[in-house]
Amino acid sequence: MNANSIFQFFVPKDKKFFPLFEEAASNLVQLASILHEAVNLPLKERDELFLKIDELEQKSEDITRLTNLELSRNFITPFDREDIHSLITSIDNVANYLHGASSRMRFYQVSKITKSIRKLTEINLEASQNIELAVKELRDLKKMKSITDACSKINKLEAKSDIVYDKAIAELFENETDTKNIIKYKEVLSVLESAADKCKDVAGVLETISVKHS
């Protein structure tokens, strides 16, 4: 048992880090939900939602900054410092990539949203919801199965995103003749698939934390 773990027996339950983790996860779900909503709307009706995504991505960065600030101020932490940094950073990375997808759709004026884009936003939303579920269980670390089950679902969703992405790219090069369309759709699909990869990274951090405290 390391010194940090020993000190935890003598200090009150953490009141700083867990609320920040939960706020970051909740913010991520909101961002992913709005993105999925946006891709089911006509082009002219998406702008307001894209602006909201901008705000949520900035909020994610603010939460990450505040968490790292608290990390520099506090000697005693609920679990290993590197895991705290990895967790909050990996959640922020998902938000960054989802924001990147919305930005590309807006800048490239992607009018027709394909089934593959909708499916990838749906996958990212479900993965984000499982991140939130697992993060909420970190407070007492007693429901390890809930955390590992959520992580398992995230890993399966990431594998599913690979299949959706590969099929979408193959169809894009087979059916699309306009080079500009190929470029912009490939960009959007790639960023959405990368967001799912980043969800898997979050699951990896959560699994590491649960193993250390099992």
N, C-alpha and C positions, 0 to 999 in steps of 0.2 A: 504493500500500500504506500503510495507516495505522500509527501508532506501535504500537498494540496487536499488530498482525500481525507487525511487525518484532521486537518483544520475544519473541514466541513461538518464534523461532528459537534463542534463547539460554537458554530455561528448560526444565526437565524436563517430560515429558508430564503434563498435568493429572491430578491424583489426587483432586480434590474434586468438581468439577462433573459430570463424566460419570457417576460412580457414583450421584449424586443424580438425574440425569435418568433413568437406567435403573431406579432404585428406584421413582421416581414412575410410570414407564410400566408396570412390573411390577405395582405396587400397583393401578393402574387396570384392568389386565387381570383381576386377581383379583376386584376389585369388580364389574366387568361380568359376569364368569363366575358369580359367586354370585347376582347379580340375575337372570340368565337361568335359573339353576337354581331360584331361588325361585318364579318365575312358572310353573314346571312342576310345582309341588307344591300339595297342598290347603292351604286357608287356615291350618289349625292347625299345619301343619308349616313355615310360612314364618318365624315369629317369630325363631327362632334365627339364621336366615340374615340377616334384617333387622338384627339386633343386630350381626352380624359386619360388615355393610355400614357401620353407624355407626362402628365401629372403624377400618375402612379409609378412610373419608372423613376422619376425624380424622388418620389417619396421613398422608394426602395433604396436609392443611393443614400438618402439622408439617414435612414434606419441603420444601414451598414456603417456609415461614418460614426453615428452615435454609439453603436455597439463597440466599434474599435476604440473609441474614446473611453468608454467605460472599462474596456479591457486594459487600457494603459493606466487607469486610475485605481483599479481594484487589485489587491494582492491575492485575495481569496476568490475563487471562481467556482461555479457549480460543477464543472468538469474541465478537462485539460484546455489550456489557453489556445493551443493550436487548433483544437477541435472547434472551439467557439469561433475562431477566426475563419476556419474552413467552412463551417456551417452557414454563417451569415453571408460570406462571400459567394458560396455556391448558389444560395437562394437568389442573391442579387444578380448573378450571372444568368439565371433563367429569365428573370425580368428583363434584363438587357437584350437578350435574344428575341423575346416576344415583342419587345418594343421595336427592335430592328425589323421584324417582319411587318409590323404595322407601318413603320416609316417607309419601307420599300413599296408597299402597296399604295401608299399615299403619293409618294414622289413619282412612281412609275405610272400612276393613274390606271391601276389594274382594274378594269371595268368588269370583266368576266371572272368570277371566282369559281375555280374548278372544284370538283368533288374531293380531289386529293388535298387541296388547301383546307377545305372545311374539315376533312378527316384529321389532318395534322393539328389543327387548332383544337379539335375535340380531344385528341390524344393528350395534348399539352395541358388542357384544362383538367382532365381526369388525373393526370400525373401530379399536377399542382394541388389538387384536392387531397391526394394521398400524402403529399408532403405536409400539408397542413395537419392532417390527421396524426401523422407520426410525430410532428413537432409538439403537438399538444400533450403527447404522452411523455415528453422529456422531463416534465416537472418532478415526477417521483421515480421515474425509471423502473416502475414495478410491472408495467404491462409491456414487457419486452416482445411478446408475441404480436401485439398490435403494431408495434414499430416494424418488426421484421416482415409481417404480412403486407404492410403498406409498401415497404421497400421492394418486396417481391413483385407486387403489382406494378410499381414504377418501372422495374427492370423489364417486365413483360411488355409494358406499353412502349418502352424505348425500342424493343425489338420489333414491335408492330410498326412503329414509325419508320424503321429502316425499310420494311417491306413496302409500305405505302409510298415512300420516297422513291425507291428504285423503280417501282412500277410507273409512277408519275413521270419520272425523267425519261424512261423508255418510250412512253406514249407521247411525250412532248416532242422528242426528236423524230419520232415516226410520223406524227400527224401535223406538226406545225411547220410552216414554210417561211414565216416571217422571222428573220434573225433577231429583231428587236424583242419580239414576243418570247422567243426562246430564252433570251438573256434575262428578261425581267421575271418570267415565271420560274426559271431555274433558281434565280436569286431568292425569291420568296420561299420556294420549297426548301431550299438548302438551309435557310436561316431557321425555318420552323423545325426541320429535322434536327438541327444543331441544338435548338431549345430543348428538345426531348433528350438529347445526349446530356445536356446540363442538368436535367431532372434526375437522370441516372447518377450523376456526380453527387447530387444532394443525398440520394439514397445511400451512396457509398459512405458518406460522412456519418449519416444517421446509423448505419450498421456498425461502423467503427465505434461510435459512442456507446451503442447498446452492448457490444461485445466487451468493451472495457468495464462496463458496470454490471455485467451479468453475474 
